[in-house]
Amino acid sequence: MNKLRLAVFSSHSGSNFQSIIDAIKEGKLFAEIVCLITNNSNAYCVERAKQNDIRYYHISNSTHPDLSEYEQAILDVLSENNADLIVLAGYMKMIPSIIIREYRNRILNIHPALLPKFGGKGMYGMNVHKAVVESGEKVSGATVHIVDEIYDNGRILNQMLVEVSPQDTPESLAEKVLAIEHQLYPLTIQLIAEGKIMLDN
Ligand code: GRF
């Protein structure tokens, strides 16, 4: 069996990126991270790439002001590195539709709530946890889903739950959800590697 070749996209801290690196090192995930693509050269995810000898690329509208050159730069990196799967891990930019078409059903995202609830435009970061706490929901969690042309809309592949207690604040809920994201993302990618979650249906 060949290792799944992952291209990770991240914009900030990259703690989910780290959880995938760690799962591979620990032998829990049979995959290889072939590159990191970031739109933010100062982000901590770049440090994580350096520390782990992972090739990284800064591609943004400052490096490529022309949209078609920007899209082509990403496509070139993906094909040069023979990426099988694109793994969005806190990537704050919309994926251009030309890339979605080229990698249909092969782009994953992790969202810090139980989709289809609390998703869509504007639902990112602390906005999500604030909305969950304000709604009075008793459970929240994380969702791994396929990326299509619409925010947080693609097929749900896997979810993990956390309890929302009456004492929870958006900040405390964010911490609990991030902790399960770090289990859910590597686990879900491993289930894909094992053929237990199929991407093409
Ligand atoms: C996570 O909460 C993830 O669900 C969302 O962005 C956050 C990224 O965190 N898409 P990190 O950069 O992986 O630490």
Residues whose N, C-alpha, C, O or C-beta is under 5 A from the ligand:
A	BS01	GRF	H12 S13 G14 S15 N16 F17 A89 G90 I110 H111 P112
